[in-house]
Amino acid sequence: MNQQTFDRQYREYLRSVEDFLSGCFAEKPHWADLYACMRYSLLSGGKRLRPVLTLEFARLGGGDWREALPAACALEMVHTYSLIHDDLPCMDDDDLRRGKPTNHKAYGETLAVLAGDALQPAAYELILGSGGSLSQPERLECALLLAGGSRPHGMVAGQVLDTLHSPHTQEELTEVHRLKTGCMIRAACAMGCAAVGAPFALREAARIYAENVGLAFQIRDDMLDVIGSEETFGKPIGSDKEEGKVTFVDVLGLEGCANEIRTCTERARSAVSEIPDHAFLWTLADFLAAREK
């Protein structure tokens, strides 16, 4: 797929996600400060990688990808809650996210915690209560997949290992990021398949693709914390080193990280190579492997 075609398709997905999310929590009740805090992070932009993956796998599954928008945006709500909490002083204590003050810097710690708390049930309400034209079984499966990605032995377990268990070997780091980052990326791909009742072959390809893209994404993230530009990356460079965290760069070196990213990207591409019209996923894997932010 040429870059122009890829960009056009990505922009269409992105525009649909942004339009959907912009309509969320727009009311003005007397607790509107909570809604403003939620929208501050929910509408802060970013790649929207996870909902884009959901929509693309829904398309590949033969359905109307627009019908998967509620599921895709529900997943983005859970991802946003995780970022709000991840930035808190008790976690990573970050001041910047996507080039602007983190949620707790803008709204205070109390409202930031509550905004994250509120985004979680709102996500499941979105899937189960207003899931577009998805059937009840499709909604239930999407909700279970989202819960599976963010559960105690999913994303949250990865955060616990990362913040409290000081991983320092390649095996330990891989486990952390398989849980912390990979589980939600796998959920994104699986939810796209579930939303359209995709066959097993596509679901299995989605699983392998997600696992490898997710690991490559995290290794690249570790590299950018060393070689990236703060202006482009949207958050401080070198924060992992300052906090004493061991990353893939410490374990593998920059060249080793680059080699591992290439391996993961090839595995991801291979996983979907038999799927008709897989070019978008191939180009997306290449884009993530070389990203600068």
Secondary structure, 3 states (H helix, E strand, C coil): CCHHHHHHHHHHHHHHHHHHHHCCCCCCCCCHHHHHHHHHHHCCCCCCHHHHHHHHHHHHCCCCHHHHHHHHHHHHHHHHHHHHHHCCCCCCCCCEECCEECHHHHHCHHHHHHHHHHHHHHHHHHHHHHCCCCCHHHHHHHHHHHHHHHCCCCHHHHHHHHHHCCCCCHHHHHHHHHHHHHHHHHHHHHHHHHHCCCCHHHHHHHHHHHHHHHHHHHHHHHHHHHHCCHHHHCCCCCHHHHCCCCCHHHHHHHHHHHHHHHHHHHHHHHHCCCCCCCHHHHHHHHHHHHCCC
